[in-house]
Amino acid sequence: MTGAPAAGASVLVMLFCMQLTVNCQQAASNSGQASGPQSTPAAALPETLDDTLEAGDDELSVPVRKLMTWNEFEGHSASARVGAGFLYEYAAYSQDAASKEQFALFPKAQIRDTRFIFKGSFGADRRVTWSSGIMYDAAATKDFLVRETGVMVAVPRLSGHIFVGRTKEGFSLNKIMVGYAGWTMERATTNDATIPILADGIKWLGYAPKKHLLWNLGVFMDALSENQSFSTYDHQVVGRIVWLPEENEETVLHIGLDLRYGKPDNGQLRLRSRPEAFEAPYFIDTGSFPAKHTTTADFETYYRPGPLLFGTEYFVQKVDAPDKGNPSFQGVDSVVSWLATGETRVYNTRGGFFNQVSPARPVFQGGPGAWEIVSRFSYSDLTSGPVQGGKFWRFTPMVNWHLSDNVRLEMTYGYGSLNRFGLTGATQFFQTRLQLQL
């Protein structure tokens, strides 16, 4: 419990920052009312394509509206910024008889995430950027963890950037996206089961605008992360290529292919995932088994016509494990999102991912905020031959209320079916999350 006071202090700091944000927003609103009409005009919508890339862009989003400057420094040859994030969640369940035999589930509320992000740049042209993330893991380890940390250098001759340090591998759009920016509370079960959240190594991110292509290629190893929970491979090579046949302010069509080769840590592989509810146990779990290497592929396609967004990803993983009959696993993640208040999710044309939603009229300026209606279906199959990890699917309708760039509420219902232990059990999920970020 030695980390509890620190966690409490982090929460208080985060809440204080949010209050400052609210005060600034209210002050801006009052100032505008004093000098103009009393009605709240719609704010200009931001551009829907982002062609910039910096270290830490897939760790925590920078709010579009800069309502304060005390957490930023902008000099002639250097810049720096301090950001923070806080998640508080609640989950409850309704189970049928078979599900109760599989797992005992109980309602739970908890602090999910408290983190600070430090980032900046060097040089008059800002070609060198850096980022460091520190997270207090209140939900599991009760310890401080180093998240994405490294340096990124823009290299025009290589048509992109080189990142060195701890980062996301660059596999799967939904994995690359900032967790705080995602359309659902959790990533799909197959995504979490097959791809670690972070890795240490070097990654090249490239972009050829005339050919409408972007890519990344990374090589990673676990020399510095052997004891981290995400370190499940000794080394891995990851590649991704994305074609953008349509890429304009109104419409984005994204078609991507990801490939990954990895050598499991100590020759043992274990795939497992929670049922898109962090407070629940691991529903699907292969257990540890001997494996020489894995080869994973993901086909991803997303279409964004304005406020609508459609997307699907299909995963397949083949394992070189002769003792287990060389099993293969697969999964699907499909989503439909509609921003009923008219906003459009920004797409990053250098990293190949979507950013967070920025409300056109934030609640704290007298508007409705941004309301996002989401429907998602996911499926995971971790059963192959003698490996009986289970099969799980879940349907998730939910609502996101983006009150501002800094405050978001998520209200989620889910219906899931698990085939494992010789039983097929059904579970209903009732989840909420408060998200704050600076």
N, C-alpha and C positions, 0 to 999 in steps of 0.2 A: 504493500500500500504506500510505499515511499513516493511513488509518482502521483498520488492523488492530489496533494496540494498544488503541484505544478499544473496538473490538468485543470483544476479549478481556477487557477490564475489565468490559464490560457483562455478558458471560457469567458471569464470576466473581461479580459482584454478584448476578446472578439466582440462581445456584446457592447462594450464601450465604443468600439470602432463603428459598429452598426448604428449606434445612437448618434454618433457624429455625422454619419452619412445621412440619416433621416433629418437631422437638424439642418444640414446643408441643403438638402432637397427642399425642405419646407421654406427655408430662407429664400432660395431661388424662386420658388413658387410665389411667395408673398411679395418679393421684389417685382416680379413680372405683373402681378395683379395691381400693384400700386401705380404702375406707370402705363397701364393699358386696360383693355376690356376685362371684365370679371370672368368670362368664360375661359376654360383651359384649352388652348389650341393644341392640335396634334403636333408632336415633335417631328422633325424631319427624320425619316427613316435612314439608318446607316446604309452604306453600300453593302451589297449582299455577296461580294467576292473580296477575299483578302489575299493579297499577293506578297505578304511579309511572313518571315519565319525567324524566330529567335529561340535561343536555348530556354527550355522550360515552358514552351507553348502548349505541350501536352500534359502539363502538371496542374496548372491552375489558370483559368482564364482571367485576363485583365478586363475589368468592366469597360464598356464602350464609353460611358459618360464619366468624365473625370471631375468629380464634385469636390475633390480636395487634393491638395498638393503636399501636405506635410509628410506623406509617406513616400515621396519621390524626390530625387535629386537629378537635375539636368545641367551638366557642365559642358564646357567647350569640347573636351575630349573624353568624357566619361559620363555615364548615367547610372542610376541605381533606383531600385524600387523594392518596397516591402509589401507583400500581400499575405492574406490569411484566409483560412477556410474553417468552417465549423458545421458538423452534421449531427442532428439529434433525431433518433428514429423510434418508432413503435411498431410492433408486429403482433398480430393475434391470428388464431387459426380455428378452423372448423374441420374436423376429420371424420371420415366414415370408419367403420369397424376395422377394415383391413389396414387403413392408414395408421390407426392407433396401435395395431400390432407391429407395424414397421418402425414407428418412432413415436415417442411421447413428446408432444409439443405444448409449450406454455407461453402465454402472453409475456412480452418483455419490452421494456423501454430502456434505451441506453444512449450514451454519447458514442457515436460511431467514429467520428474523425475530428481531430483538431490539428491543424497544420499551419506552418508559416513558410512562405516562399520569399527568397531573396534573389533578385536578378538584376542584371545591368548590362552595360556595354562599354567597349573601349574604342578609342580612335575617333577622329573627326567624321569618318564615313560610317562608323558603327558596324564595321564588318565582323568584329569579335564580340560575341555576347556570352554571358555566363548565367548560370542559375544554380541555386541550392535549395532543396526542400527538406524541412524537418517536420516529422509527424509524431504526435503523441498517440500511441495505439491504446486508447482507453478500452476498446472492446475485447482485446485478446491478450497481448503481451504485457500491457501496463508499462511500456517502455518507450523511449524516444528512438525513432528510426530515421535513417537517412533515406530520403526518397530521391527523385530525379536531381542529380547533381553533376554538372559538367560544363564544358566550354564548346561553343559552336563558332565556326569560322566560315564566313562566306567566301567561296572560291569560284569566281566567275568562269575561270578556265575549265572548271569541272561542271559548269552549269548548275551550281547548287551550293550546298553547305556540307561541312564535315563536323560531326558531333563526336566528342570523346568524353566518356564518363558513364554515369548510371542513367539509363533512360528506358523507354519502352522499345521493344524490339522492332516495331514497325510492321506488325502483322495484324491485319483486320482493322477496318475503319473504326468499328465500334470500340476496339481495344485502344486504338491510338487516341481517340477523343478524350478530352478531360472528363474524368468521372463526374465532376460538378456540372458539366455541360450536357451530359447524356439525356436522352428523352425518357429513359426509364431509370428506376432506382438502382438496378443492378444490371450487369452485363449478362448475356445468355449463358446458360449452364455449360454448354459445349465450349464456349469461349474461355470461361474461367478454368475448365477442366484441362484444356489442352495447351494453353498459352500462358506462361508466367507473366505477371504484371510488370516486372522490371528485369533488366539485365545490365551487366557491366561490359563495355566494349567500345567499339568505334562504328559509326554509321554515316553513310553517304546518302544525302537527300538531294535529288536532282529534279530539274524541270525543263522541258523543251516546249515553250509556249506555241511555237509555230506548228508543232506536230501534235499539240494537245496531249502531251504525255508528262507524267511525273513518276518518280520511282524512289525507292530507297533500298540500300544494301548494307547489311550489318553483320559484323562478326563479334561474338560475345564469349566470355569465359567467366569462371566463378572464383578466380584467385582472391578477390577482395570481398566476395559475398557468400562464401561457403556456408556461413552460419545464418544467413537470412532465409526467411520462410519461402521467398520466391525463388531461391536458388535450387532448382530441381534438375539442372543440367550441368555437366562439366563444361561443355562448350556447344555452341550452336551457330549456324549460318542462316540468315533470314533475308529474303528478297521480296520485293513488292513492286508491281508496275500497274499504273492506272492510266486509262484512256478516257479523255473528256471530249466526246464528240459534240456535246453542247455545253457551253460554258459562257453564260452571260448573266446580267443582273437579274433577269427573270427566271431563267431555267438552267439547271445543271443536270447533266446525265453523266454518272460516274460508273465506270466498269473497271473492276480491278481483279488481279490475280496475285495471290500470296503463296510463297513456297518457303518451307522451313525444314532444315535438317539438324537434328540434335542428338547428342550422346548423353543419356541419362546419368545423373550423379551416382557414382559408385556402382554403375551397372544395374541400378534398380529404378523402375518406373512405377509411379502411382498417379492415377488420374482420379480426380474427385471434384465435386462442386456442390455448393448449397443450392436450394431450390429458388434462387433469385430472391432470397430473404436472408440477410446476413445473420439474423438472430436464430435461425434454424440450424440444425446439424447438417452434415453432408448427406444428401439424399442419394447421390450416385457416387460410387467409390469402388475402384477396381482392386484396392489393396495393393501392396508392393509386390512386384514380380520381376524376375531377371529380364533385362532387355539390353540389346546392344546399341540400337539407335532407333529414332523415330523419323518418319517423313510425313510432313503435314502440308495440306493444301487448303486454300480457302478461295472460293469465287465470290466476289462481292459486287453488287450492283445497287445503285441508289439513283432515284430520280426526284428532283425538287422543282416542281412548277409553282413558284411563288410560295404561298403559305402552306401548301401541301408538301409532304415528303413521303416517298415510298422507298423501302429498301429491304434487301434480303442478303444473307450470307450463308453459304453452304461449306461446312468443314468436313474433311476426311483425314484421318490419321492412320498410317500403317506402321506397325511396330515390328522390328526385327527381334523376335523373341521365340526361337525354335522350341523351347520347352513348353511354350503356351500356344503353339500352332501358328505363330506369326499373326496375331490378331489385328483387326482393323476396326476403327470406331468412326462414328459420323454424327453430325448434328446440323441443325438449321436454326437461323435467327431471322425472323421477318417482322417488319414494323411498318405501321402507317401512322403518320403524325399530321395534325392539322392545327395551325395557329388561327383560332377563330377570330382573334382581334386583328388579323391582317399582317402581322409581322412575317418576315422571312428569315430563316436560319442562314447565317453567313457561312460560306464555304471557303476553306483555305486552299487556294490553288497550288501552294507550294508543299504543304504537308498531306493533302488529300483527305481532309476530315472536316466535319462541321463544328462550328463554334457554338457558344451559348446563345440563348435568346435574349435580345435586348428589347424591352417593352417600348413601344412608340410613345405611350403615355403612362408613366409609372404611377402607381397608387399614391406615392408621397407627393406627387405634383397634381393630384386631383383626378387622375385618370383611372381606368379599370385595370391597369397592368396588362400583361400578356397572358391569355388563356390558351393552353395547349391540350388538345384531346389526342390521346395516344392509344393505339391498340397493337399488341405484340403477341406473336406466337413463337415459341421456341421448342426445340426437340433435341434430345441427346440420347445416343445409344452407346453405352459403354459395356455392352455384352457381346462377346465374340468368342466362340469355342469355350474353353475352360475358364476364361476370364468373365466373371459374372458381376460386372459393375452396376448393372441396372439400366432401365430405360425410363426416361422421364420427359413428359411434355407439359407445357404450361401455357394457358391463355391469359393475357393480362390487359384489361382495359384500365385506363387511369387518366387522371387530370393533373396537369402541372399549372400552378398559378405563379407566374413570375411577377412579383410585386414591383420589383425594380431590378437593376443589374446586380444588386447585392443581396436580395432576399427572394427566396423561392419556397413554396409549399407544394408537397407532392401527396396526392391521395390515390391510393392504389388498391385494386382488387385483383386477385388472381385465382384461377382454378387450375390445379395441377393433378396429374395422374402418374404414379410411380409403380413400375413393374420390377419388383425385387424381392428377394427372400421367398420366392414362390407365391407371392401375393401381388395383387394390383389394388393399390389404395388411392383414394381421392382426397385431396386436401384443398380447402378454400383458405386464401390468404387475405388478410386485412392489414394494410401497411400505410403509415404516414411518415413523412420526413420534413423537418425544418432545415433549410440550408441557408447559411450566411457566408458571404465572402467579401473580401476587401481587395 
